[in-house]
Amino acid sequence: MLITRRLILLSLLWDVCQAANGAEQFLLNRLWPQSAIEHLTEKLKTLPTNDSRRVLITIEISELSRLLPGLKEQQANTFAEEALKQARALKDPVLLAKALNALGNVLSQTNRDYVKAVEVYQNALEQISAVAQPQLAANILMNIAQLWIDMVVDADEPTKQHLFQNDEATAIKQLKSAWEAALVAARRLPLSEEKLEHLIHLSQMAREIKTTHWSSTEQTALTQTVYSILDEVRQVDVSKFPRAVSYANGWLGTWYQEEHRDAEALPLLRQAMFYAQQVQAYDILYLWGLQLGRLFKARGDLEEALTTYELARSALAQNYLRFQLATTYYQNRVLSFRETEAGQVYLELFELLLQTANRTGKESDERQHNLKQAQEVIEEFKAGEIENYFHDDCLKDQLAKRTERPALTNTAAFYPIIFKDRIELLLQTPERFILLPAVKMTSQQLDHLVKYKLLAQLAKPADTKAVAELRATLQQLYQLFIRPLEPYIASLDTLVIVPDEILRTIPFAALFDGERYLVEKKVLVTTSALSLTDHSSATDSSSPTVLLNGLTTGSTPLPFAKNELEAIQKFYVNHQILLDETFTKPTFLEKIKQSPYSIIHIASHGQFKGRFKDSFLETADGDLDLDDLKKLATWGGYRERPVELLTLSACETASGEADAMLGLSGITMKAGAKTVVGSLWRVNDLSTCYLMEAFYRHYSKFAHAAKALQQAQLQLLTGNFDQ
């Protein structure tokens, strides 16, 4: 089980809540980082330059900025440096220590400049060596301990050489010393919520320490120390500190469970759930539901397991919690949603529902009920993945609006879901749900087949031998994932595919059955979640207004972008064109603000990468990012009349990055567009020009993007563009 490292407000929440008014405390306590940053920035404007509260609030903005990977990382550093400058001007050693602590957090957790971070943290401790600041000293020592854990696990060779001569034994000794110093400082604090949080966090750190190369004797001693820490917290007055007591019982139960001491773990986890429920602490209730579900499942008690997993799922649905838990760190990187405990709740519940369905009759109502529940669970998981990709407070409302999915008409929805030892295949047709036999392939084997075989072949020059090898791989993937569906989808026109992880990088339209490609047989829609897809009907095609944008120059020249726009304009009377020097970021944004367009086409280089802040679309004077496209959903005209079609014709995802497709799918919500068409692979400029002309020829006739794209792809396949 991965450690959920809660970096939020460790050093300064208490100070800021005292310095700020009730509205700011409300925002901070509910962990809305972006909203809190905006509110605190406004607060700064009301304070005089020599007010010490400016330092505290500036520090907190820096801390909150680190929690938002979508922001430029430099912002956290800028605010930390500004706080340090203000503190030095005030000549207050306590404020200076707090500012240095915040800068150390940026250096260690964001910049990974461990060498400088060590110096800054030590400087912070020196500032308060002559004053009594036990709470602040404990915070700094806690951060130093975490820093040493990160360095041992994650630092590069030059850093290791500088700090401990690349000697692992020396590093472990330093790590142990830092952790013990933090523990001594925490235990000296007077009883408070902050002290208990420190003790609990130290017990979580110990889980990471145990993964390092300690002797068995040292690991046993460490485990006993952790037991004593958690027992210490368990003994406090639960009426005053229910969250802390819930945490202590839950983590102790988790430790016992991992040591196969289930009989001792069970009552502890039940107590943890009870105390969390008493105070509606949903952010920890789901953790204990997950652990109890695992315990019951291991014992073969599937009914109890389902109940507790469902309780965890319900907790995650409360108060935008899933989004906040998605911003989770481990070994200095943002976890993918499936790696978090929140993601595991959905995946393990999905797996359990499939197991339960397999124990019932193949045509029974109970089986259909379980499979329908499984689909709902995996849709929630997919929504969580998109939230995690964007780290956007506002997406939760848009996702909630899309939970009602229209009934499938002449369409099937396909979910291939990857587990460590197999790939489960769930199919929904208009009549029923079908659980197909799992693909007997490990996730590692699938990763190798797609990343190191298929994607490598796609990147090769297309000679006769390379094409034959690629076609063989496409046929292998067809046999694995499409052949099992054929008896159930033969009479259906459309197949909606909701791929998982590395399967997002597969060009499903090109899968080959030995005679024909899949696109020759089905209208295909590939999406990150069925709830994002309106597959049932065509869009409103009456009097469309069209904005055509293109860039022939840039980092990747697209000389045929001009031809592409000229070809498309023939199909629409009401159109405007921004090409090359007229396609600038300010001009584009001003155009879409002045008048809502029903179709927006962008023929410009862009990339979607594993982190949304690294995704972009090029213009003549800079990059459009995904937050710029969000304006399509927020400006007035688009709220009344959303964009019917947004086409990104020359984009690609970063090679092999499975999460990059989430960016393309997420634009549907970011921009409020009903349909988004884009490429996941590097595309030939001339071929794209022909494809887009054919696509819009068909789209202008029947305004159904998936069908229009299929017809255009068939024309490209046959070379017949006279239709």
C-alpha positions, 0 to 999 in steps of 0.5 A: 500500500502506497503512503499518502503523503499529505504535504498540505499545510504541514508548516503553516496552516495554524499560523495562517488561519490565525492571521486570516479571516473566517472566509480564508480559513474556510477555503484552506480547511476544505483544501481548495488550493486554487481558490485559496490562492486567489483569495489570499492574493486579494487579502495581500492587497489590503495589508500594509507592507510592514505587516507581518501577516504578509509574510505568513500569507505569502508563505502559504500561497507558496505552499498551496502552489506546490499542490497544483501541478497545473501551475508553473512550478516557478510560482511556488519558488517566487512566493517563497523568495518573496516571503524570505525577502519580507521576513528579512526586512522585518528582522524577525527570526521566527518569520525568517525561519518560517520563510526558510522552511517554505523555501526548503519545501519548494527546493526539496519537493518541487525542484528536487534541489536536495543539496540546497534544501538541506542548507536552507532547512539548517539555516531555518533551525539556526534562526530559532535556536535562541527562541522557544519555538518547539512547534516550528522546530518540529515542523522543520525537523519533520521536513528534514526527515522527509528530505532524507527519505526522498534523497535515499530513494530518489536523488541522482548520483551527484547529489548522493556523492555530495551529501553522503559520498554515495555511501548507502550505509552513511545515508541510512544512518543520516536518515535514521538520525533525522527521523529520530530527531523529528520524533523527539521534537514531536513528542516534546510538544504539548498535547494538541492536534498538531502534535498528534498529526506529527506523530501519525505522519512519522509513523507513515514515514516509517513505512517508507524507511522500511523499504530501504536496506535496513537489517532485520533487527533494525526493521523490527526495532523500527516497527516496535517504535511505530507501534508505540507511537500509534498506541500513544495516539490511541490513548488520547481523549477521543472526544477531543481528537477523534480524527487522530484516534481514527488515524492511529487505529487505522494505521496500526490495523494496516500494519497488523494486516500487512503482517497477516495479523488479521484477528488483531487488525479487524477490531482496530480498523472497525474502530477507525471507521467508527470514529471517522463516521462519528465526525464525518471524516470522509477523507480518512473513512475511505482508507479504512473501508479500503483496508477492511474490504481487503481483509474481508476479501482475503478471508473469502467474505465477499458480502462483507467486502462489498459492503465496506468497499461501497462505504469507501466509495460513498465516502469518496463521493462526498464534498469533492473529495476524490479530486483532492485525494488525487493530488497525492505525492509519492517519492517526489512525483505526482501519482497516477490516480490508479496508484492512489488509495482512492483509485484502488477503491474503485479498481478493487471494487470493480474487480470484486463485482466481476467476481461476484457476477461470475458466481451467479447464473449467466443470464440472471438478473443478479449478474446483470445488476452486478455488471451494471454496478461494475460499469458505474464504478469504472466510470467513476474511476475514469472520471477520477483519472481525468480530475487527477490529470487536470487537477482542476477544482471546477471539473467536478461539477462538469463531471457530475452533469455528465453522469447520466448516460443515454441508452445505447442505440445500435451501439456497444461500449467496451471496457478493457481494464488492466490488472497485474495478471490479466485484462478484464473485458466488459461489454455493454450492448443495448440489451445487456452487459457481457463479461467476456473471458479475461485476456491471459496476459500480464500488464508487463507483457501488454506494456511490452507488446504495445510500447516496445513492439507496436509503437516502435513499429509505428515509428519506423519508415514504412517499407514493405517489411515494416508494414508486414510486421506492423500488420502482424502486430495489429492482427495480434491485438485484434485477436486479443481484444476485438475477436471476442466481441464479434458475436455480440456486436456483429449487428451494431453500427458503432463501438465506443471503446474506453481503453485503459492505461497503455491501451489508450495509445493503440490506434483501434481503427487500424486493428486488422482481422487478417482481411479488413481493418476495424474501421472498415466494419464499425463506426468507432469512438475512443474516449476516456469515459463513456460519460463524456460521449454523446454517441446517440445522435447527430449535432445541431447543424443549422447555420453553423459558424466556423472559426478556422485556425492554422499555422504553417510555420512553428516548431513543426512546419505544416505547409499544407495547413493553408490548403487544409483551411481553404478546403474546409471553408468550401463547406461553410458559408459563415466562416472566418480564418486565422492563418499564420501571423493572424493566428495569435493567442490574443487574436484567437481568444478575442475572436472566440470571446466576441462571438460563439462558434459552433465549429472551431478547427485548429491546424497547428502543431501541439502535444498532449503529454502525461502532465496537462501543464506540459500540453500545448497548441502552438500559435504564431506568438506563443502556446495555447494551453488547456486552461486557455481552451477552458474559456470556451466553457466559461464565456457567456455565449458558449454557456448558452450554445456550446461548441458543437465540434472542436478539431485539433488536426495536427496534434499528437500525444507524447510517445508512449505516455498512456495518460496523455489521452486524458488531456485530449478527452478532458478538453471535452470538459475544459472547453465545454465542447460536445465533440472533440476530434484529434490525433494521438499520433504524429500525422503526415501533413498532406494526408491530414489535409486530405483526411480533414477535407473528406471529414468536413465534407461528410460532417457538413452533410449529416453532422455526426463526427464519428460517422464522418471520421469513419467515412474520411478514413475509408477514403484515405484507406482506398485513396478515393477522394471523389465521393 
